């Protein structure tokens, strides 16, 4: 991004970079939380022995 582009936005190049880093960190944190939630859900499902066979789910979705 050129300095004229950041001037049009009313921010400095440094502020633009800081904001871009902030957004990237937020995206990484959101992804990590999503993966952790998925791992916890899988562990819970395996521990409880409850769930649906993938082939059954696919067959049900195909007929819906």
PDB file of N, CA, C and O in Angstrom:
ATOM      1  N   UNK A   1       0.850  -1.166   0.000  1.00  0.00           N
ATOM      2  CA  UNK A   1       0.000   0.000   0.000  1.00  0.00           C
ATOM      3  C   UNK A   1       0.895   1.227   0.000  1.00  0.00           C
ATOM      4  O   UNK A   1       1.841   1.325   0.782  1.00  0.00           O
ATOM      5  N   UNK A   2       0.588   2.142  -0.871  1.00  0.00           N
ATOM      6  CA  UNK A   2       1.400   3.357  -0.963  1.00  0.00           C
ATOM      7  C   UNK A   2       0.980   4.346   0.106  1.00  0.00           C
ATOM      8  O   UNK A   2      -0.101   4.246   0.686  1.00  0.00           O
ATOM      9  N   UNK A   3       1.858   5.300   0.351  1.00  0.00           N
ATOM     10  CA  UNK A   3       1.536   6.292   1.370  1.00  0.00           C
ATOM     11  C   UNK A   3       0.355   7.149   0.939  1.00  0.00           C
ATOM     12  O   UNK A   3      -0.387   7.641   1.790  1.00  0.00           O
ATOM     13  N   UNK A   4       0.160   7.341  -0.376  1.00  0.00           N
ATOM     14  CA  UNK A   4      -1.012   8.108  -0.818  1.00  0.00           C
ATOM     15  C   UNK A   4      -2.299   7.336  -0.529  1.00  0.00           C
ATOM     16  O   UNK A   4      -3.332   7.934  -0.228  1.00  0.00           O
ATOM     17  N   UNK A   5      -2.235   6.017  -0.622  1.00  0.00           N
ATOM     18  CA  UNK A   5      -3.411   5.206  -0.308  1.00  0.00           C
ATOM     19  C   UNK A   5      -3.755   5.303   1.167  1.00  0.00           C
ATOM     20  O   UNK A   5      -4.925   5.424   1.530  1.00  0.00           O
ATOM     21  N   UNK A   6      -2.739   5.252   2.018  1.00  0.00           N
ATOM     22  CA  UNK A   6      -3.015   5.360   3.445  1.00  0.00           C
ATOM     23  C   UNK A   6      -3.482   6.768   3.797  1.00  0.00           C
ATOM     24  O   UNK A   6      -4.295   6.940   4.705  1.00  0.00           O
ATOM     25  N   UNK A   7      -2.975   7.779   3.086  1.00  0.00           N
ATOM     26  CA  UNK A   7      -3.431   9.148   3.325  1.00  0.00           C
ATOM     27  C   UNK A   7      -4.905   9.281   2.970  1.00  0.00           C
ATOM     28  O   UNK A   7      -5.651   9.975   3.661  1.00  0.00           O
ATOM     29  N   UNK A   8      -5.333   8.612   1.886  1.00  0.00           N
ATOM     30  CA  UNK A   8      -6.744   8.642   1.512  1.00  0.00           C
ATOM     31  C   UNK A   8      -7.610   8.006   2.590  1.00  0.00           C
ATOM     32  O   UNK A   8      -8.756   8.407   2.793  1.00  0.00           O
ATOM     33  N   UNK A   9      -7.053   7.006   3.287  1.00  0.00           N
ATOM     34  CA  UNK A   9      -7.777   6.368   4.385  1.00  0.00           C
ATOM     35  C   UNK A   9      -7.693   7.188   5.670  1.00  0.00           C
ATOM     36  O   UNK A   9      -8.419   6.935   6.631  1.00  0.00           O
ATOM     37  N   UNK A  10      -6.816   8.152   5.672  1.00  0.00           N
ATOM     38  CA  UNK A  10      -6.648   9.001   6.851  1.00  0.00           C
ATOM     39  C   UNK A  10      -5.805   8.354   7.936  1.00  0.00           C
ATOM     40  O   UNK A  10      -5.939   8.684   9.114  1.00  0.00           O
ATOM     41  N   UNK A  11      -4.931   7.426   7.536  1.00  0.00           N
ATOM     42  CA  UNK A  11      -4.060   6.776   8.512  1.00  0.00           C
ATOM     43  C   UNK A  11      -2.638   6.734   7.966  1.00  0.00           C
ATOM     44  O   UNK A  11      -2.408   6.885   6.766  1.00  0.00           O
ATOM     45  N   UNK A  12      -1.701   6.528   8.868  1.00  0.00           N
ATOM     46  CA  UNK A  12      -0.302   6.427   8.457  1.00  0.00           C
ATOM     47  C   UNK A  12      -0.021   5.001   7.974  1.00  0.00           C
ATOM     48  O   UNK A  12      -0.759   4.075   8.309  1.00  0.00           O
ATOM     49  N   UNK A  13       1.042   4.826   7.192  1.00  0.00           N
ATOM     50  CA  UNK A  13       1.416   3.466   6.795  1.00  0.00           C
ATOM     51  C   UNK A  13       1.643   2.552   8.006  1.00  0.00           C
ATOM     52  O   UNK A  13       1.286   1.374   7.989  1.00  0.00           O
ATOM     53  N   UNK A  14       2.237   3.118   9.042  1.00  0.00           N
ATOM     54  CA  UNK A  14       2.468   2.335  10.263  1.00  0.00           C
ATOM     55  C   UNK A  14       1.141   1.887  10.871  1.00  0.00           C
ATOM     56  O   UNK A  14       1.002   0.726  11.256  1.00  0.00           O
ATOM     57  N   UNK A  15       0.181   2.778  10.962  1.00  0.00           N
ATOM     58  CA  UNK A  15      -1.133   2.421  11.516  1.00  0.00           C
ATOM     59  C   UNK A  15      -1.802   1.349  10.660  1.00  0.00           C
ATOM     60  O   UNK A  15      -2.459   0.452  11.187  1.00  0.00           O
ATOM     61  N   UNK A  16      -1.636   1.442   9.347  1.00  0.00           N
ATOM     62  CA  UNK A  16      -2.192   0.429   8.451  1.00  0.00           C
ATOM     63  C   UNK A  16      -1.585  -0.935   8.759  1.00  0.00           C
ATOM     64  O   UNK A  16      -2.304  -1.929   8.865  1.00  0.00           O
ATOM     65  N   UNK A  17      -0.254  -0.983   8.903  1.00  0.00           N
ATOM     66  CA  UNK A  17       0.425  -2.249   9.177  1.00  0.00           C
ATOM     67  C   UNK A  17       0.015  -2.814  10.540  1.00  0.00           C
ATOM     68  O   UNK A  17      -0.207  -4.017  10.680  1.00  0.00           O
ATOM     69  N   UNK A  18      -0.084  -1.940  11.537  1.00  0.00           N
ATOM     70  CA  UNK A  18      -0.493  -2.388  12.866  1.00  0.00           C
ATOM     71  C   UNK A  18      -1.894  -2.980  12.800  1.00  0.00           C
ATOM     72  O   UNK A  18      -2.156  -4.016  13.412  1.00  0.00           O
ATOM     73  N   UNK A  19      -2.789  -2.341  12.072  1.00  0.00           N
ATOM     74  CA  UNK A  19      -4.152  -2.855  11.948  1.00  0.00           C
ATOM     75  C   UNK A  19      -4.161  -4.201  11.209  1.00  0.00           C
ATOM     76  O   UNK A  19      -4.905  -5.108  11.582  1.00  0.00           O
ATOM     77  N   UNK A  20      -3.346  -4.327  10.176  1.00  0.00           N
ATOM     78  CA  UNK A  20      -3.270  -5.587   9.429  1.00  0.00           C
ATOM     79  C   UNK A  20      -2.765  -6.715  10.329  1.00  0.00           C
ATOM     80  O   UNK A  20      -3.277  -7.833  10.273  1.00  0.00           O
ATOM     81  N   UNK A  21      -1.776  -6.425  11.145  1.00  0.00           N
ATOM     82  CA  UNK A  21      -1.257  -7.425  12.082  1.00  0.00           C
ATOM     83  C   UNK A  21      -2.334  -7.788  13.094  1.00  0.00           C
ATOM     84  O   UNK A  21      -2.515  -8.963  13.411  1.00  0.00           O
ATOM     85  N   UNK A  22      -3.044  -6.800  13.598  1.00  0.00           N
ATOM     86  CA  UNK A  22      -4.116  -7.044  14.569  1.00  0.00           C
ATOM     87  C   UNK A  22      -5.176  -7.972  13.969  1.00  0.00           C
ATOM     88  O   UNK A  22      -5.644  -8.896  14.634  1.00  0.00           O
ATOM     89  N   UNK A  23      -5.548  -7.726  12.722  1.00  0.00           N
ATOM     90  CA  UNK A  23      -6.542  -8.566  12.056  1.00  0.00           C
ATOM     91  C   UNK A  23      -6.026  -9.988  11.857  1.00  0.00           C
ATOM     92  O   UNK A  23      -6.774 -10.950  12.032  1.00  0.00           O
ATOM     93  N   UNK A  24      -4.762 -10.124  11.494  1.00  0.00           N
ATOM     94  CA  UNK A  24      -4.176 -11.449  11.294  1.00  0.00           C
ATOM     95  C   UNK A  24      -4.123 -12.229  12.608  1.00  0.00           C
ATOM     96  O   UNK A  24      -4.424 -13.422  12.639  1.00  0.00           O
ATOM     97  N   UNK A  25      -3.745 -11.562  13.674  1.00  0.00           N
ATOM     98  CA  UNK A  25      -3.702 -12.211  14.993  1.00  0.00           C
ATOM     99  C   UNK A  25      -5.095 -12.666  15.393  1.00  0.00           C
ATOM    100  O   UNK A  25      -5.265 -13.776  15.897  1.00  0.00           O
ATOM    101  N   UNK A  26      -6.086 -11.823  15.174  1.00  0.00           N
ATOM    102  CA  UNK A  26      -7.465 -12.183  15.513  1.00  0.00           C
ATOM    103  C   UNK A  26      -7.906 -13.411  14.721  1.00  0.00           C
ATOM    104  O   UNK A  26      -8.540 -14.309  15.276  1.00  0.00           O
ATOM    105  N   UNK A  27      -7.578 -13.460  13.435  1.00  0.00           N
ATOM    106  CA  UNK A  27      -7.961 -14.602  12.600  1.00  0.00           C
ATOM    107  C   UNK A  27      -7.289 -15.884  13.095  1.00  0.00           C
ATOM    108  O   UNK A  27      -7.923 -16.938  13.134  1.00  0.00           O
ATOM    109  N   UNK A  28      -6.026 -15.802  13.469  1.00  0.00           N
ATOM    110  CA  UNK A  28      -5.308 -16.971  13.979  1.00  0.00           C
ATOM    111  C   UNK A  28      -5.930 -17.439  15.296  1.00  0.00           C
ATOM    112  O   UNK A  28      -6.093 -18.640  15.513  1.00  0.00           O
ATOM    113  N   UNK A  29      -6.276 -16.501  16.170  1.00  0.00           N
ATOM    114  CA  UNK A  29      -6.882 -16.860  17.447  1.00  0.00           C
ATOM    115  C   UNK A  29      -8.252 -17.508  17.248  1.00  0.00           C
ATOM    116  O   UNK A  29      -8.588 -18.477  17.929  1.00  0.00           O
ATOM    117  N   UNK A  30      -9.040 -16.973  16.317  1.00  0.00           N
ATOM    118  CA  UNK A  30     -10.360 -17.547  16.024  1.00  0.00           C
ATOM    119  C   UNK A  30     -10.207 -18.963  15.476  1.00  0.00           C
ATOM    120  O   UNK A  30     -10.951 -19.863  15.865  1.00  0.00           O
ATOM    121  N   UNK A  31      -9.261 -19.161  14.590  1.00  0.00           N
ATOM    122  CA  UNK A  31      -9.025 -20.489  14.012  1.00  0.00           C
ATOM    123  C   UNK A  31      -8.581 -21.462  15.095  1.00  0.00           C
ATOM    124  O   UNK A  31      -9.047 -22.601  15.125  1.00  0.00           O
ATOM    125  N   UNK A  32      -7.700 -21.042  15.974  1.00  0.00           N
ATOM    126  CA  UNK A  32      -7.225 -21.903  17.052  1.00  0.00           C
ATOM    127  C   UNK A  32      -8.374 -22.290  17.981  1.00  0.00           C
ATOM    128  O   UNK A  32      -8.452 -23.436  18.424  1.00  0.00           O
ATOM    129  N   UNK A  33      -9.253 -21.356  18.275  1.00  0.00           N
ATOM    130  CA  UNK A  33     -10.413 -21.654  19.121  1.00  0.00           C
ATOM    131  C   UNK A  33     -11.343 -22.649  18.434  1.00  0.00           C
ATOM    132  O   UNK A  33     -11.876 -23.551  19.080  1.00  0.00           O
ATOM    133  N   UNK A  34     -11.537 -22.488  17.132  1.00  0.00           N
ATOM    134  CA  UNK A  34     -12.380 -23.401  16.367  1.00  0.00           C
ATOM    135  C   UNK A  34     -11.804 -24.815  16.394  1.00  0.00           C
ATOM    136  O   UNK A  34     -12.533 -25.782  16.617  1.00  0.00           O
ATOM    137  N   UNK A  35     -10.508 -24.934  16.168  1.00  0.00           N
ATOM    138  CA  UNK A  35      -9.853 -26.245  16.166  1.00  0.00           C
ATOM    139  C   UNK A  35      -9.928 -26.877  17.558  1.00  0.00           C
ATOM    140  O   UNK A  35     -10.183 -28.076  17.674  1.00  0.00           O
ATOM    141  N   UNK A  36      -9.712 -26.098  18.602  1.00  0.00           N
ATOM    142  CA  UNK A  36      -9.794 -26.618  19.971  1.00  0.00           C
ATOM    143  C   UNK A  36     -11.202 -27.114  20.272  1.00  0.00           C
ATOM    144  O   UNK A  36     -11.371 -28.167  20.886  1.00  0.00           O
ATOM    145  N   UNK A  37     -12.208 -26.367  19.847  1.00  0.00           N
ATOM    146  CA  UNK A  37     -13.590 -26.783  20.062  1.00  0.00           C
ATOM    147  C   UNK A  37     -13.880 -28.085  19.318  1.00  0.00           C
ATOM    148  O   UNK A  37     -14.554 -28.966  19.853  1.00  0.00           O
ATOM    149  N   UNK A  38     -13.385 -28.211  18.110  1.00  0.00           N
ATOM    150  CA  UNK A  38     -13.593 -29.438  17.330  1.00  0.00           C
ATOM    151  C   UNK A  38     -12.910 -30.630  17.999  1.00  0.00           C
ATOM    152  O   UNK A  38     -13.481 -31.719  18.066  1.00  0.00           O
ATOM    153  N   UNK A  39     -11.698 -30.426  18.490  1.00  0.00           N
ATOM    154  CA  UNK A  39     -10.988 -31.511  19.176  1.00  0.00           C
ATOM    155  C   UNK A  39     -11.725 -31.938  20.441  1.00  0.00           C
ATOM    156  O   UNK A  39     -11.838 -33.130  20.727  1.00  0.00           O
ATOM    157  N   UNK A  40     -12.226 -30.959  21.197  1.00  0.00           N
ATOM    158  CA  UNK A  40     -12.981 -31.273  22.413  1.00  0.00           C
ATOM    159  C   UNK A  40     -14.254 -32.039  22.080  1.00  0.00           C
ATOM    160  O   UNK A  40     -14.605 -32.993  22.774  1.00  0.00           O
ATOM    161  N   UNK A  41     -14.945 -31.629  21.026  1.00  0.00           N
ATOM    162  CA  UNK A  41     -16.179 -32.298  20.625  1.00  0.00           C
ATOM    163  C   UNK A  41     -15.894 -33.736  20.191  1.00  0.00           C
ATOM    164  O   UNK A  41     -16.652 -34.650  20.519  1.00  0.00           O
ATOM    165  N   UNK A  42     -14.805 -33.930  19.457  1.00  0.00           N
ATOM    166  CA  UNK A  42     -14.445 -35.281  19.013  1.00  0.00           C
ATOM    167  C   UNK A  42     -14.098 -36.159  20.218  1.00  0.00           C
ATOM    168  O   UNK A  42     -14.536 -37.306  20.298  1.00  0.00           O
ATOM    169  N   UNK A  43     -13.323 -35.626  21.141  1.00  0.00           N
ATOM    170  CA  UNK A  43     -12.943 -36.394  22.333  1.00  0.00           C
ATOM    171  C   UNK A  43     -14.180 -36.765  23.141  1.00  0.00           C
ATOM    172  O   UNK A  43     -14.288 -37.888  23.633  1.00  0.00           O
ATOM    173  N   UNK A  44     -15.107 -35.832  23.278  1.00  0.00           N
ATOM    174  CA  UNK A  44     -16.347 -36.100  24.015  1.00  0.00           C
ATOM    175  C   UNK A  44     -17.165 -37.187  23.316  1.00  0.00           C
ATOM    176  O   UNK A  44     -17.682 -38.096  23.965  1.00  0.00           O
ATOM    177  N   UNK A  45     -17.277 -37.089  21.997  1.00  0.00           N
ATOM    178  CA  UNK A  45     -18.034 -38.081  21.243  1.00  0.00           C
ATOM    179  C   UNK A  45     -17.408 -39.464  21.388  1.00  0.00           C
ATOM    180  O   UNK A  45     -18.118 -40.449  21.590  1.00  0.00           O
ATOM    181  N   UNK A  46     -16.093 -39.541  21.288  1.00  0.00           N
ATOM    182  CA  UNK A  46     -15.414 -40.825  21.413  1.00  0.00           C
ATOM    183  C   UNK A  46     -15.541 -41.384  22.828  1.00  0.00           C
ATOM    184  O   UNK A  46     -15.708 -42.592  22.999  1.00  0.00           O
ATOM    185  N   UNK A  47     -15.464 -40.531  23.834  1.00  0.00           N
ATOM    186  CA  UNK A  47     -15.568 -40.972  25.226  1.00  0.00           C
ATOM    187  C   UNK A  47     -16.972 -41.485  25.542  1.00  0.00           C
ATOM    188  O   UNK A  47     -17.132 -42.459  26.278  1.00  0.00           O
ATOM    189  N   UNK A  48     -17.987 -40.822  24.981  1.00  0.00           N
ATOM    190  CA  UNK A  48     -19.369 -41.217  25.260  1.00  0.00           C
ATOM    191  C   UNK A  48     -19.854 -42.323  24.333  1.00  0.00           C
ATOM    192  O   UNK A  48     -20.859 -42.979  24.608  1.00  0.00           O
ATOM    193  N   UNK A  49     -19.133 -42.526  23.237  1.00  0.00           N
ATOM    194  CA  UNK A  49     -19.529 -43.567  22.298  1.00  0.00           C
ATOM    195  C   UNK A  49     -20.803 -43.250  21.537  1.00  0.00           C
ATOM    196  O   UNK A  49     -21.462 -44.146  21.009  1.00  0.00           O
ATOM    197  N   UNK A  50     -21.145 -41.974  21.484  1.00  0.00           N
ATOM    198  CA  UNK A  50     -22.354 -41.582  20.770  1.00  0.00           C
ATOM    199  C   UNK A  50     -21.978 -40.841  19.500  1.00  0.00           C
ATOM    200  O   UNK A  50     -21.042 -40.043  19.478  1.00  0.00           O
ATOM    201  N   UNK A  51     -22.720 -41.119  18.457  1.00  0.00           N
ATOM    202  CA  UNK A  51     -22.480 -40.453  17.189  1.00  0.00           C
ATOM    203  C   UNK A  51     -23.209 -41.195  16.087  1.00  0.00           C
ATOM    204  O   UNK A  51     -23.955 -42.139  16.346  1.00  0.00           O
ATOM    205  N   UNK A  52     -22.994 -40.772  14.891  1.00  0.00           N
ATOM    206  CA  UNK A  52     -23.632 -41.384  13.737  1.00  0.00           C
ATOM    207  C   UNK A  52     -22.556 -41.862  12.775  1.00  0.00           C
ATOM    208  O   UNK A  52     -21.530 -41.205  12.595  1.00  0.00           O
ATOM    209  N   UNK A  53     -22.798 -43.001  12.168  1.00  0.00           N
ATOM    210  CA  UNK A  53     -21.873 -43.512  11.165  1.00  0.00           C
ATOM    211  C   UNK A  53     -21.887 -42.581   9.956  1.00  0.00           C
ATOM    212  O   UNK A  53     -22.954 -42.152   9.517  1.00  0.00           O
ATOM    213  N   UNK A  54     -20.724 -42.270   9.423  1.00  0.00           N
ATOM    214  CA  UNK A  54     -20.622 -41.332   8.301  1.00  0.00           C
ATOM    215  C   UNK A  54     -21.454 -41.786   7.113  1.00  0.00           C
ATOM    216  O   UNK A  54     -22.093 -40.964   6.456  1.00  0.00           O
ATOM    217  N   UNK A  55     -21.456 -43.083   6.829  1.00  0.00           N
ATOM    218  CA  UNK A  55     -22.239 -43.586   5.695  1.00  0.00           C
ATOM    219  C   UNK A  55     -23.734 -43.353   5.903  1.00  0.00           C
ATOM    220  O   UNK A  55     -24.455 -43.054   4.951  1.00  0.00           O
ATOM    221  N   UNK A  56     -24.200 -43.490   7.143  1.00  0.00           N
ATOM    222  CA  UNK A  56     -25.614 -43.238   7.438  1.00  0.00           C
ATOM    223  C   UNK A  56     -25.962 -41.761   7.241  1.00  0.00           C
ATOM    224  O   UNK A  56     -27.026 -41.428   6.719  1.00  0.00           O
ATOM    225  N   UNK A  57     -25.061 -40.895   7.659  1.00  0.00           N
ATOM    226  CA  UNK A  57     -25.291 -39.451   7.509  1.00  0.00           C
ATOM    227  C   UNK A  57     -25.330 -39.093   6.023  1.00  0.00           C
ATOM    228  O   UNK A  57     -26.213 -38.357   5.585  1.00  0.00           O
ATOM    229  N   UNK A  58     -24.395 -39.601   5.267  1.00  0.00           N
ATOM    230  CA  UNK A  58     -24.360 -39.317   3.833  1.00  0.00           C
ATOM    231  C   UNK A  58     -25.625 -39.813   3.141  1.00  0.00           C
ATOM    232  O   UNK A  58     -26.183 -39.123   2.287  1.00  0.00           O
ATOM    233  N   UNK A  59     -26.074 -41.007   3.510  1.00  0.00           N
ATOM    234  CA  UNK A  59     -27.288 -41.567   2.904  1.00  0.00           C
ATOM    235  C   UNK A  59     -28.499 -40.714   3.255  1.00  0.00           C
ATOM    236  O   UNK A  59     -29.351 -40.468   2.401  1.00  0.00           O
ATOM    237  N   UNK A  60     -28.582 -40.269   4.476  1.00  0.00           N
ATOM    238  CA  UNK A  60     -29.708 -39.422   4.882  1.00  0.00           C
ATOM    239  C   UNK A  60     -29.673 -38.094   4.165  1.00  0.00           C
ATOM    240  O   UNK A  60     -30.712 -37.592   3.734  1.00  0.00           O
ATOM    241  N   UNK A  61     -28.488 -37.515   4.029  1.00  0.00           N
ATOM    242  CA  UNK A  61     -28.376 -36.226   3.330  1.00  0.00           C
ATOM    243  C   UNK A  61     -28.692 -36.364   1.851  1.00  0.00           C
ATOM    244  O   UNK A  61     -29.238 -35.442   1.245  1.00  0.00           O
ATOM    245  N   UNK A  62     -28.358 -37.490   1.273  1.00  0.00           N
ATOM    246  CA  UNK A  62     -28.601 -37.700  -0.152  1.00  0.00           C
ATOM    247  C   UNK A  62     -30.080 -37.823  -0.452  1.00  0.00           C
ATOM    248  O   UNK A  62     -30.513 -37.503  -1.559  1.00  0.00           O
ATOM    249  N   UNK A  63     -30.860 -38.278   0.510  1.00  0.00           N
ATOM    250  CA  UNK A  63     -32.298 -38.451   0.288  1.00  0.00           C
ATOM    251  C   UNK A  63     -33.110 -37.245   0.731  1.00  0.00           C
ATOM    252  O   UNK A  63     -34.312 -37.178   0.473  1.00  0.00           O
ATOM    253  N   UNK A  64     -32.476 -36.306   1.383  1.00  0.00           N
ATOM    254  CA  UNK A  64     -33.201 -35.135   1.901  1.00  0.00           C
ATOM    255  C   UNK A  64     -33.455 -34.096   0.847  1.00  0.00           C
ATOM    256  O   UNK A  64     -34.052 -33.058   1.133  1.00  0.00           O
TER     257      UNK A  64
END
